[in-house]
């Protein structure tokens, strides 16, 4: 079947960014410059032009940005996303007859026979019909004028008239008659009759905290200063100055709802024999006191909760709630909406099981319920309830055990009212499943960092998650520990292992979190050998923590959060780059605010090589690429070197990729260890490091070009 | 907005093959096994099942193939394309409740308390409610039965009844009650109520010659045995035995239409001063005698043409016509359809120009014509005209100067009637443009091979064009020379260069062509230094060739075509693999019919590692992957080694990737040089080669496992 319009000659392909062929929006952060690229071309030798169309979703009028031709038919443009929320963009491309005419005219003029030339070859060139060419140009200018009015139209018409007047002169030799001003003016009124337009692509823009955040998880019931009673929201408030001083910006609380009594858990995941005394698991949600929209009475009232939310905000932080869509047998939904659960032939409701394990205190929801619409609405209303109470950050428990279609709908719907809400997916599962949740709307995701301890596995995993295509939809939030996971390396590595893991977390990822105070107090005893469960886990009982203990590594964590806040390089993951070290126990990586090198434009390439043989697919000429305009001030460059061995000193030679650091070949530069304040003088690519895990297992080095005064610098290579 | 059905829990992603998100069909060859893969998963722990749906386009009923789970949520299946033409396929996936129940039941049975066990831990296990589980299974079997009838339904219902009877027994300990037969029977009647289905994807299936073809181009006007006259179709017929004996299967003729008289070209691209004597360029199509549907009167009549087409077929070859959509000023379209051309303000028609060059004998067609519909129809009718005369192969001249949308429509439309037509795109232009023509329907494409002479550039280019994604839509047809291109390496490299280039062409690519007899007669004089144009080019004049000349390399070409026909490895490009050589002047590569290793299935991975920690995204366990069933007989393996230096002997050590050759570590194997018939005994990875360009610049080695009798084998390493 013939297309309705066969004269659209331009082709637009391979637009980036796009996620799964545009099925999901790509993600960016408020204030980002969004770089858009595509392959754009037409048949024949005519020139094409293209523009980027973009707007916040829902706005009627497109905004426009011209696209720049790069080599080999690639084009690029960009725009700044100045508003959080949904954006759309697309590309238009068309054959630009006026620009083609200008280009051809220049070649034609250069080929004019010159009767006064001493060179006979110049004199004998065939005639070039310049007056006819001028008339063609004048017609194109008239057509351009007809697409506008006022002064611009007048100017274009006048340029056409001048061309015709020149043509009438019938001169022996003509100069190029079009001013840059007229070229640019004409480009503003292109003939879009046969412009090709790509399908709209979506972009989701989050606020900055989606990219850069430091999470602190604690169980509020363990916060009472009085060891005889259950902690409260008010007790949590008392800890806020300390947590804020450590430099965290999100305080995350496990579920704060009433805890079911049926099959309530006792210490260490036993079935409670004393439901009156045992507190149960906060994830067994719902009792006679209410469900996901109620508060555990022992924690406080809604007034206490509202006060806490405000107090957290007053300390420069945000409160993150845990949303776990599952029910204890006492949850009101169980009687009010029995159709949301799976019923067994014996009339009982199916509880969670993984034989031989039984979780009788947990009823999963049935996403194949005939009343799935009612279920979806109610689950959404849980978020809405807390959003209306001022909560803007949700950590969602096991989202991968709920239908993907539900999340995509729910998150998109909630965001139409509250585009600033952040959702963290607690899904420790297979890669496709984790990525699919992120594509479907989750702002941040738990990662495999918790189990990645070797150099090669850390490096390959972070390369995967911090580069496109994954980084276009997935934002890692790395956790050295969680209430569910006490990794073997922490069980056996002692204090050094905790230091290594927190340094890796804070410098590899712009978003991270710890489950405290277990982390800073080096809690490392598993329930049994080979298990990742904590002994006397807070999931099942109240714990008392001596936050002031001398062995606490809170001072290190405080310092790390200070370093993160002071160094923008650490606030994004996209620049992460690994450097080579000749010791497999030492890992080295940098992050920086140096903008990536801009691709060479077609004009630059043509200037470099006028003989560029593009029609034979020759490789584009190599040459200096124009760096993007640098941001104000010098770039921020952080180079981190970590000894991964918790037991032994490790030393080796780092082989730096100097471009990543903005350092030139053979240059001497300053590195300041932000953990110790010591400056070293490094030189060129190869530099020596030695790290003792029990003293400090890492350098976090701020790299700066050498200042004129280098007195007082230490040369680490000569120490 | 909520979806219409929220209970579709399975997700299908990343289906391969697909070209540009399904915008274009992927390509395969008749008889191919098409491997389809996708990521498929669901929320939670329920098992998913999936099937492949496929059919020739236009058939009403889908055909089905079950999909197999691989590790990390990847699934695969395949089908054989037993018909040329358009196919469609897609994937359905759903949560398989019966299979989930079977899996859970096995775990549940394994966790039964065993009152007779000597192990107290076994005795004290909590009860597992087996009768309830059996009743759930019986209900699932009843539901499955309701989706079929007859014997299958009866068998399923009877299995349900047996389960209920077992449940009623209330035994102390149960065995697994479901036979493999019932498991497989139930799988045949899945509950598809909430099955997800991906969008249809397209596949285009060509006949075998699309993949494997050897083209011989000649100018019919130069074929007269009588030097005083213009060659004819009858003269061409006399050459057919010789061309067929050389092993070619496509005889390609430059345009055979009437040649315009206005601005007719004389020898060496001059403007003819003697249009009566000069023959002009066959690409200046159209005169008073007719246009694209007419024959040049000097070549013969339609009866002669039809006779030639049949004679070519009788010699086991096919005739390829050249379709060049451009017109001489005398072409009938110029007066009949002036709106198909660009008119200048002075009333003249725009001829082709690239100032200072003028091509007044060529009028390009205007694809922005207001009558583009009429133009498209007429151009299509040109193909239809020749298709109806029995032509099935077209080489299209400069397709990139005609609108892409036209080609996509025209080729698709022609193929609805003649799916066996092969289109070769003569587009020597930028990569995106060449690829876009291939995506839009061109069967084969000219390539940059003509200009790729160095080892690295050959290697990287062939790696690009013979692997996905490019190989899913682009099929290279490589030409060492064309009437337009006498590459510098042939101008200066002598006979050895011609031998090198023809050996590279015939062994690197399954489809290739030469412009003869210029090639085999080593024609190498350019019109001037630095030009790729031939002196006295046949494009502008009749040439006389002494095909029997002693210096002809026709015998080598004949041998190469014999080798290609005898060795299936050389008839496809997908297995091409480059091996390392320690000499930059020696290139080494293999092609084979060894099937690629099959990816490990989930079942295999689970058998290898029952502790497979998939929920933590652990890397899949490595282990032996099951090779696909090998084709009948031993695989065909060809290893080619070429000295790229036309002047000097080159020698070096080849470092073989033995897996690609089907050879084991430390194995001794036989390689037979198919150019000389000499056998060598090679051993393990590292083997020595030395090649003298003037004797024979290459080995084309057939690799075979060592036979028991190795007497008479030469060990090249000890020569």
Contacts between the chains, C-beta under 8 A, distances in Angstrom:
chain1	res1	chain2	res2	distance
A	1	B	409	7.6
A	2	B	373	6.7
A	2	B	376	6.7
A	2	B	409	5.7
A	3	B	405	5.8
A	3	B	409	7.0
A	6	B	367	7.5
A	6	B	372	4.5
A	6	B	373	6.9
A	6	B	376	6.3
A	6	B	403	6.8
A	6	B	405	5.6
A	6	B	406	6.6
A	6	B	409	7.7
A	7	B	367	6.8
A	7	B	368	4.8
A	7	B	369	8.0
A	7	B	372	5.6
A	7	B	403	7.6
A	8	B	405	6.6
A	9	B	367	6.3
A	9	B	368	7.1
A	9	B	403	5.0
A	9	B	404	7.3
A	9	B	405	7.5
A	11	B	404	5.5
A	11	B	436	5.7
A	13	B	20	6.5
A	13	B	432	6.8
A	13	B	436	7.1
A	14	B	20	7.6
A	20	B	13	6.5
A	20	B	14	7.6
A	21	B	21	3.5
A	21	B	22	7.5
A	22	B	21	7.5
A	39	B	432	4.7
A	41	B	430	7.1
A	41	B	432	5.5
A	41	B	433	5.5
A	41	B	436	7.3
A	43	B	367	6.9
A	43	B	400	5.8
A	43	B	401	5.8
A	43	B	402	5.8
A	43	B	403	5.3
A	43	B	404	5.9
A	43	B	433	7.8
A	44	B	364	7.8
A	44	B	400	7.2
A	44	B	401	4.4
A	44	B	402	7.7
A	45	B	354	7.7
A	45	B	401	7.4
A	72	B	430	5.9
A	72	B	431	6.3
A	72	B	432	6.8
A	73	B	430	5.5
A	73	B	431	7.7
A	73	B	432	4.3
A	73	B	433	7.0
A	95	B	368	7.6
A	104	B	353	7.8
A	104	B	355	6.9
A	107	B	354	7.5
A	107	B	355	4.2
A	107	B	356	7.9
A	108	B	355	4.3
A	110	B	355	7.2
A	110	B	356	7.9
A	111	B	355	4.2
A	111	B	356	3.4
A	125	B	356	5.8
A	126	B	356	6.9
A	126	B	358	6.3
A	128	B	355	6.5
A	128	B	356	7.5
A	129	B	346	7.6
A	132	B	344	5.5
A	132	B	345	5.9
A	132	B	346	5.0
A	132	B	348	7.8
A	135	B	345	4.1
A	135	B	346	7.7
A	136	B	344	6.6
A	136	B	345	6.2
A	139	B	345	6.9
A	194	B	368	6.7
A	344	B	132	5.5
A	344	B	136	6.6
A	345	B	132	5.9
A	345	B	135	4.1
A	345	B	136	6.1
A	345	B	139	6.9
A	346	B	129	7.6
A	346	B	132	4.9
A	346	B	135	7.7
A	348	B	132	7.8
A	353	B	104	7.7
A	353	B	108	8.0
A	354	B	45	7.8
A	354	B	107	7.5
A	355	B	104	6.9
A	355	B	107	4.2
A	355	B	108	4.3
A	355	B	110	7.2
A	355	B	111	4.2
A	355	B	128	6.4
A	356	B	107	7.9
A	356	B	110	7.9
A	356	B	111	3.3
A	356	B	125	5.8
A	356	B	126	7.0
A	356	B	128	7.5
A	358	B	126	6.3
A	364	B	44	7.8
A	367	B	6	7.5
A	367	B	7	6.8
A	367	B	9	6.3
A	367	B	43	7.0
A	368	B	7	4.8
A	368	B	9	7.1
A	368	B	95	7.6
A	368	B	194	6.6
A	369	B	7	8.0
A	372	B	6	4.5
A	372	B	7	5.6
A	373	B	2	6.6
A	373	B	6	6.9
A	376	B	2	6.7
A	376	B	6	6.2
A	400	B	43	5.7
A	400	B	44	7.2
A	401	B	43	5.8
A	401	B	44	4.4
A	401	B	45	7.4
A	402	B	43	5.7
A	402	B	44	7.7
A	403	B	6	6.8
A	403	B	7	7.5
A	403	B	9	5.0
A	403	B	43	5.3
A	404	B	9	7.3
A	404	B	11	5.5
A	404	B	43	6.0
A	405	B	3	5.8
A	405	B	6	5.6
A	405	B	8	6.5
A	405	B	9	7.4
A	406	B	6	6.6
A	409	B	1	7.7
A	409	B	2	5.7
A	409	B	3	7.0
A	409	B	6	7.7
A	428	B	615	6.3
A	428	B	616	6.1
A	428	B	617	7.7
A	429	B	614	8.0
A	429	B	615	5.3
A	429	B	617	7.3
A	430	B	41	7.1
A	430	B	72	5.9
A	430	B	73	5.5
A	430	B	614	5.6
A	430	B	615	7.0
A	430	B	617	6.1
A	431	B	72	6.3
A	431	B	73	7.7
A	431	B	617	5.4
A	432	B	13	6.8
A	432	B	39	4.6
A	432	B	41	5.5
A	432	B	72	6.8
A	432	B	73	4.3
A	433	B	41	5.5
A	433	B	43	7.8
A	433	B	73	7.0
A	434	B	617	7.3
A	436	B	11	5.7
A	436	B	13	7.1
A	436	B	41	7.3
A	448	B	616	6.4
A	448	B	617	4.7
A	451	B	616	5.5
A	451	B	618	7.6
A	614	B	430	5.6
A	615	B	428	6.4
A	615	B	429	5.2
A	615	B	430	6.8
A	616	B	428	6.1
A	616	B	448	6.3
A	616	B	451	5.6
A	617	B	428	7.9
A	617	B	429	7.4
A	617	B	430	6.0
A	617	B	431	5.3
A	617	B	434	7.3
A	617	B	448	4.8
A	618	B	451	7.8
